[in-house]
Amino acid sequence: MIKVLHFFKTYYPETMGGIEQVIYQLAEGGAAVGVQSEVLYLSSRGAARGEAVGHHVGHRSRLDLHVASTGFSLSAFKDFAELARQADIVHYHYPWPYMDLVHFASRLKKPTVVSYHSDIVKQKSLLKLYQPLMNRFLGSVDRIVASSPNYAASSEVLQRFKDKVSVIPYGLDGATYPKVDEQKLAYWRNRLGPRFFLFVGALRYYKGLDYLIEAAKIAGLPVVIVGHGHLEQELRAQAQTLGADTVQFVGGLPDEDKVALLNLCEAFVFPSHLRSESFGMSLLEAAMFGKPLISCEIGSGMSFINLADQTGYVVPPRDPAALARAMLSLWNDPERARAMGRNALQRYESVFTAREMVSRYAQLYRELLAGHS
């Protein structure tokens, strides 16, 4: 059994974003291919060892400071060193500058993998200060993994280290999602109506939701927004000011309710417009549920999931009129929408299953161990 330590700034059950979902799928699926995973992360709840998360183990280090989306912890240096000694492979999840410091402080002699989840987009001034450390860190690890060939080709950072870059797409396991009963589906049908577009995700600056609200106003079509975030009040105010009364905010929802909406929606719209959105796990979830997709072309994994005019429509970023046209095309042609949804499901099944992702990472781990031995 290969022992892997995943290291990231946050994890379940505290936060439930896309990177956490990737780590969870890797950790849960690993046992079937001879991989035992543990996860170390920072928490404002303080330190704890050996908490059960699904069928694997999570460890917490105390979060002492949070600056510019970067968590810092004094105790994590010691915690990481102890856990890394017990592991065969250390699997980092980038970006997180504090992680680079821990890596060098531990003087690690184990094989190392970095899942490169995103370029650093927002903190451009801090990036200039961080860049020497980043380059040294990425240069020191054994392998860097991108989630799509699109992102690997369009990232200046990944092109700099292309000799050590592999591509392993993210994957999901439908069996880890709850089953929804008819009572739950009926509740949401009654509340939202028979047909609607769906967005699921954190309400963050790069998600393009201000453009989606404008598009909903232009098209006059119902849009349901699932999620919480710093921009929620601002987005609600925008919808009210525009008179976009077809937009409904339902907040963050438990998984059972989210699955109900994924089953019921007409199509899934994901208007992220900045490269902070390197992949789009919510977009992949919608494909897994056989829904037609609308996304933006930003050179990311979104256009690897959503193939233009096959699984849905791909539109220019920051273009509410283009979003509205794509929404109207699906709304007015249900037969084409259903065909695109079937194509999206087939693409998920052929490229994006958790089983395939876990198998390919396990193969990478074995290659690295063989090289180190």
C-alpha positions as CSV (number, residue, x, y, z in Angstrom):
1,M,0.0,0.0,0.0
2,I,1.4,3.4,-1.0
3,K,1.0,6.0,1.7
4,V,0.3,9.5,0.4
5,L,0.1,12.8,2.4
6,H,-1.9,15.5,0.8
7,F,-1.2,19.1,2.0
8,F,-3.5,22.0,1.4
9,K,-4.6,25.1,3.2
10,T,-8.2,23.9,3.8
11,Y,-10.3,20.8,3.6
12,Y,-13.6,19.0,4.4
13,P,-15.6,19.5,6.5
14,E,-14.7,23.1,6.9
15,T,-14.8,24.1,3.3
16,M,-16.3,22.4,0.2
17,G,-14.7,23.9,-2.9
18,G,-13.4,22.3,-6.0
19,I,-9.8,21.5,-4.8
20,E,-11.2,19.9,-1.6
21,Q,-13.5,17.8,-3.9
22,V,-10.5,16.7,-5.9
23,I,-8.5,15.7,-2.8
24,Y,-11.6,13.9,-1.4
25,Q,-12.1,11.9,-4.6
26,L,-8.4,10.9,-4.7
27,A,-8.4,9.9,-1.0
28,E,-11.7,7.9,-1.2
29,G,-10.8,6.1,-4.4
30,G,-7.2,5.3,-3.6
31,A,-7.8,2.1,-1.6
32,A,-9.0,0.3,-4.6
33,V,-5.7,0.9,-6.4
34,G,-3.4,0.4,-3.5
35,V,-3.1,4.0,-2.2
36,Q,-3.8,5.1,1.4
37,S,-4.3,8.8,1.7
38,E,-4.1,11.2,4.6
39,V,-4.7,15.0,4.4
40,L,-3.1,17.8,6.4
41,Y,-4.7,21.2,6.4
42,L,-5.0,24.4,8.5
43,S,-8.0,25.1,10.7
44,S,-9.3,27.9,12.9
45,R,-10.7,25.2,15.1
46,G,-7.2,24.3,16.2
47,A,-5.0,21.2,15.9
48,A,-6.3,17.6,15.8
49,R,-4.9,14.3,14.5
50,G,-6.7,11.4,12.9
51,E,-10.2,12.6,12.2
52,A,-12.2,10.4,10.0
53,V,-13.3,12.0,6.7
54,G,-15.3,9.5,4.7
55,H,-13.0,6.4,4.6
56,H,-9.7,8.3,5.0
57,V,-8.0,10.4,7.7
58,G,-7.6,14.2,8.0
59,H,-5.2,16.1,10.3
60,R,-5.6,19.7,11.4
61,S,-2.9,22.2,12.2
62,R,-3.8,25.4,14.0
63,L,-4.4,28.4,11.6
64,D,-2.6,31.4,13.1
65,L,-2.9,34.0,10.4
66,H,-4.7,34.6,7.1
67,V,-3.4,37.1,4.6
68,A,-4.2,37.5,0.9
69,S,-5.9,34.1,0.7
70,T,-2.9,32.5,2.3
71,G,-3.1,30.7,5.6
72,F,-0.1,30.5,8.0
73,S,0.6,28.2,10.9
74,L,3.6,27.9,13.2
75,S,2.6,24.4,14.3
76,A,2.2,23.0,10.8
77,F,6.0,23.0,10.2
78,K,6.3,20.3,12.9
79,D,3.0,18.5,12.0
80,F,4.0,18.3,8.3
81,A,7.5,17.0,9.1
82,E,6.1,14.2,11.3
83,L,3.4,13.1,8.9
84,A,5.7,13.4,5.8
85,R,8.2,11.0,7.5
86,Q,5.5,8.4,7.6
87,A,4.4,8.9,3.9
88,D,5.9,7.4,0.8
89,I,4.7,10.3,-1.4
90,V,3.9,14.0,-0.5
91,H,1.2,15.5,-2.7
92,Y,1.0,19.3,-2.7
93,H,-1.9,21.3,-3.9
94,Y,-0.9,24.6,-5.5
95,P,-1.2,27.6,-5.2
96,W,-0.4,28.2,-1.5
97,P,2.9,30.2,-0.8
98,Y,3.1,29.0,2.8
99,M,3.3,25.4,1.5
100,D,6.5,26.3,-0.4
101,L,8.1,27.5,2.9
102,V,7.1,24.3,4.7
103,H,8.4,22.2,1.9
104,F,11.9,23.8,2.1
105,A,12.0,23.9,5.9
106,S,11.3,20.2,6.1
107,R,14.2,19.3,3.8
108,L,12.1,16.6,2.4
109,K,13.7,13.5,0.9
110,K,10.4,11.9,-0.3
111,P,9.0,11.9,-3.9
112,T,6.8,15.0,-4.4
113,V,3.8,15.7,-6.7
114,V,2.2,19.1,-7.2
115,S,-1.4,19.3,-8.4
116,Y,-1.3,22.7,-10.2
117,H,-4.9,23.9,-9.6
118,S,-4.6,27.5,-10.9
119,D,-2.3,30.3,-11.9
120,I,-2.2,33.2,-9.4
121,V,-4.4,35.8,-10.9
122,K,-5.7,38.3,-8.4
123,Q,-2.7,39.1,-6.2
124,K,-0.4,40.4,-9.0
125,S,1.7,42.7,-6.8
126,L,2.3,39.9,-4.3
127,L,3.1,37.5,-7.1
128,K,6.1,39.6,-8.0
129,L,7.4,39.1,-4.4
130,Y,6.5,35.4,-4.4
131,Q,7.8,34.5,-7.8
132,P,11.4,33.6,-6.9
133,L,10.1,31.2,-4.2
134,M,7.4,29.8,-6.5
135,N,10.0,29.1,-9.2
136,R,12.3,27.5,-6.7
137,F,9.5,25.4,-5.3
138,L,8.1,24.2,-8.7
139,G,11.7,23.5,-9.8
140,S,12.4,21.3,-6.8
141,V,9.4,19.0,-7.0
142,D,9.4,15.7,-9.0
143,R,6.2,16.2,-11.0
144,I,3.6,18.9,-11.7
145,V,0.1,17.8,-12.7
146,A,-2.2,20.0,-14.7
147,S,-5.9,19.2,-14.9
148,S,-6.3,19.8,-18.6
149,P,-4.2,20.1,-21.7
150,N,-5.8,23.5,-22.3
151,Y,-4.5,24.9,-19.1
152,A,-1.1,23.3,-19.4
153,A,-0.7,24.9,-22.9
154,S,-2.0,28.4,-21.9
155,S,-0.3,28.8,-18.5
156,E,3.0,30.7,-18.7
157,V,4.2,29.1,-15.4
158,L,3.4,25.6,-16.6
159,Q,5.2,26.2,-19.9
160,R,8.3,27.2,-17.9
161,F,8.3,23.7,-16.3
162,K,6.8,21.7,-19.2
163,D,9.5,19.0,-19.0
164,K,8.0,17.9,-15.7
165,V,4.3,18.6,-16.4
166,S,1.8,15.7,-16.7
167,V,-1.9,16.1,-17.5
168,I,-4.5,14.2,-15.4
169,P,-8.0,15.5,-15.7
170,Y,-10.1,15.8,-12.5
171,G,-12.7,13.1,-12.0
172,L,-15.9,12.5,-10.0
173,D,-17.7,9.5,-8.7
174,G,-21.4,9.6,-8.9
175,A,-21.7,7.0,-6.2
176,T,-20.4,9.6,-3.6
177,Y,-23.4,11.8,-4.3
178,P,-26.7,11.4,-2.4
179,K,-29.8,9.9,-3.9
180,V,-32.8,12.3,-4.0
181,D,-36.4,11.2,-3.3
182,E,-39.5,12.4,-5.1
183,Q,-40.6,14.6,-2.2
184,K,-37.4,16.6,-2.4
185,L,-37.7,17.0,-6.2
186,A,-41.4,18.0,-5.8
187,Y,-40.4,20.7,-3.2
188,W,-38.0,22.3,-5.6
189,R,-40.3,22.0,-8.6
190,N,-43.0,23.9,-6.7
191,R,-40.5,26.5,-5.5
192,L,-38.6,27.2,-8.7
193,G,-41.0,26.2,-11.5
194,P,-40.7,23.6,-14.2
195,R,-37.7,25.0,-16.2
196,F,-34.7,27.0,-15.1
197,F,-30.9,27.5,-15.7
198,L,-28.6,26.6,-12.8
199,F,-25.4,28.0,-11.5
200,V,-23.6,26.3,-8.5
201,G,-20.5,27.6,-6.9
202,A,-18.9,30.1,-4.5
203,L,-19.9,33.7,-5.3
204,R,-16.4,35.0,-6.0
205,Y,-15.0,37.7,-8.2
206,Y,-13.9,35.4,-11.1
207,K,-17.2,33.6,-11.5
208,G,-18.8,36.2,-13.8
209,L,-22.1,36.2,-12.0
210,D,-22.6,39.9,-12.7
211,Y,-22.6,39.1,-16.4
212,L,-25.0,36.2,-15.9
213,I,-27.5,38.5,-14.1
214,E,-27.3,40.9,-17.1
215,A,-27.8,37.9,-19.4
216,A,-30.8,36.8,-17.5
217,K,-32.3,40.3,-17.8
218,I,-31.7,40.4,-21.6
219,A,-33.1,36.9,-22.2
220,G,-35.9,37.1,-19.7
221,L,-35.1,33.5,-18.6
222,P,-35.2,32.0,-15.1
223,V,-31.8,31.5,-13.5
224,V,-31.2,29.9,-10.1
225,I,-27.9,30.7,-8.3
226,V,-26.7,28.3,-5.6
227,G,-23.9,29.3,-3.3
228,H,-22.5,31.7,-0.7
229,G,-19.7,34.2,-0.9
230,H,-18.4,37.7,-0.3
231,L,-20.2,39.1,-3.3
232,E,-23.7,37.8,-2.4
233,Q,-25.2,41.0,-1.2
234,E,-23.6,43.0,-4.1
235,L,-25.0,40.5,-6.6
236,R,-28.5,40.6,-5.1
237,A,-28.4,44.4,-5.2
238,Q,-27.4,44.3,-8.9
239,A,-30.3,42.0,-9.7
240,Q,-32.7,44.2,-7.9
241,T,-31.4,47.4,-9.6
242,L,-31.5,45.8,-13.0
243,G,-35.0,44.5,-12.4
244,A,-33.7,41.0,-13.2
245,D,-36.6,39.4,-11.3
246,T,-36.1,36.0,-13.1
247,V,-32.9,35.5,-11.0
248,Q,-33.3,33.6,-7.7
249,F,-30.6,33.3,-5.1
250,V,-31.1,30.2,-2.9
251,G,-27.9,30.4,-0.9
252,G,-25.6,27.5,0.0
253,L,-27.5,24.1,0.0
254,P,-26.8,20.7,1.4
255,D,-25.7,18.1,-1.1
256,E,-29.1,16.5,-1.4
257,D,-30.7,19.8,-2.4
258,K,-27.9,20.6,-4.9
259,V,-28.3,17.2,-6.5
260,A,-32.1,17.8,-6.8
261,L,-31.5,21.0,-8.7
262,L,-28.9,19.3,-10.9
263,N,-31.5,16.8,-11.8
264,L,-34.2,19.4,-12.4
265,C,-32.5,22.2,-14.3
266,E,-32.9,22.8,-18.0
267,A,-29.1,23.5,-18.4
268,F,-26.1,24.6,-16.5
269,V,-24.5,28.0,-17.0
270,F,-21.0,28.7,-15.7
271,P,-19.8,32.2,-16.7
272,S,-16.4,32.3,-15.0
273,H,-14.2,34.8,-16.9
274,L,-10.8,34.8,-15.2
275,R,-8.1,32.1,-15.1
276,S,-8.6,31.6,-11.4
277,E,-11.2,29.1,-12.7
278,S,-8.7,26.6,-14.0
279,F,-11.2,23.7,-14.5
280,G,-14.8,24.1,-13.1
281,M,-15.8,21.2,-10.9
282,S,-19.4,22.4,-10.8
283,L,-19.4,22.3,-14.6
284,L,-18.2,18.7,-14.5
285,E,-20.9,17.8,-12.0
286,A,-23.5,19.1,-14.4
287,A,-22.0,17.0,-17.2
288,M,-22.2,13.9,-14.9
289,F,-25.9,14.6,-14.5
290,G,-26.3,14.8,-18.3
291,K,-27.0,18.5,-18.6
292,P,-26.2,20.8,-21.5
293,L,-23.5,23.3,-20.6
294,I,-22.7,27.0,-21.2
295,S,-19.3,28.3,-20.3
296,C,-16.7,30.9,-21.4
297,E,-13.5,30.5,-23.4
298,I,-10.6,31.5,-21.2
299,G,-8.0,28.9,-22.1
300,S,-8.9,26.7,-19.1
301,G,-10.3,23.3,-18.4
302,M,-13.8,24.5,-18.9
303,S,-13.4,24.2,-22.6
304,F,-11.9,20.7,-22.1
305,I,-15.1,19.7,-20.3
306,N,-17.5,21.6,-22.5
307,L,-16.8,21.0,-26.1
308,A,-18.3,23.8,-28.2
309,D,-21.5,22.9,-30.0
310,Q,-21.2,19.3,-28.8
311,T,-21.8,19.3,-25.1
312,G,-23.1,22.8,-25.0
313,Y,-22.1,26.4,-26.0
314,V,-18.8,28.2,-25.4
315,V,-19.1,32.0,-25.5
316,P,-16.6,34.9,-25.1
317,P,-16.0,36.0,-21.4
318,R,-17.6,39.1,-20.0
319,D,-20.3,39.2,-22.8
320,P,-23.8,39.1,-21.3
321,A,-25.4,39.3,-24.9
322,A,-23.5,36.2,-25.9
323,L,-24.5,34.4,-22.7
324,A,-28.2,35.4,-23.4
325,R,-28.1,34.1,-26.9
326,A,-26.7,30.7,-25.8
327,M,-29.4,30.5,-23.1
328,L,-32.1,31.3,-25.6
329,S,-30.8,28.7,-28.1
330,L,-31.0,25.9,-25.5
331,W,-34.4,27.1,-24.1
332,N,-36.0,27.3,-27.5
333,D,-34.6,24.0,-28.8
334,P,-35.2,21.4,-26.1
335,E,-34.4,18.5,-28.4
336,R,-30.9,19.9,-29.2
337,A,-30.5,20.7,-25.5
338,R,-31.2,17.1,-24.6
339,A,-28.7,15.8,-27.2
340,M,-26.0,18.1,-25.9
341,G,-26.8,16.8,-22.4
342,R,-26.4,13.2,-23.5
343,N,-23.0,14.2,-25.1
344,A,-21.9,15.8,-21.9
345,L,-22.7,12.6,-19.9
346,Q,-20.8,10.5,-22.5
347,R,-17.8,12.8,-22.2
348,Y,-17.8,12.6,-18.4
349,E,-18.0,8.8,-18.6
350,S,-15.1,8.5,-21.1
351,V,-12.7,11.2,-19.6
352,F,-13.7,12.4,-16.2
353,T,-14.5,9.5,-13.8
354,A,-12.9,9.5,-10.4
355,R,-11.8,5.9,-11.2
356,E,-9.7,7.1,-14.2
357,M,-8.2,10.0,-12.2
358,V,-7.3,7.9,-9.2
359,S,-5.8,5.2,-11.5
360,R,-3.6,7.6,-13.3
361,Y,-2.3,9.3,-10.1
362,A,-1.6,5.8,-8.6
363,Q,0.5,5.0,-11.7
364,L,2.3,8.3,-11.3
365,Y,3.0,7.6,-7.7
366,R,4.5,4.2,-8.6
367,E,6.7,5.7,-11.3
368,L,8.1,8.2,-8.8
369,L,8.7,5.6,-6.2
370,A,10.5,3.4,-8.7
371,G,12.7,6.4,-9.8
372,H,13.6,7.3,-6.2
373,S,14.4,3.7,-5.2
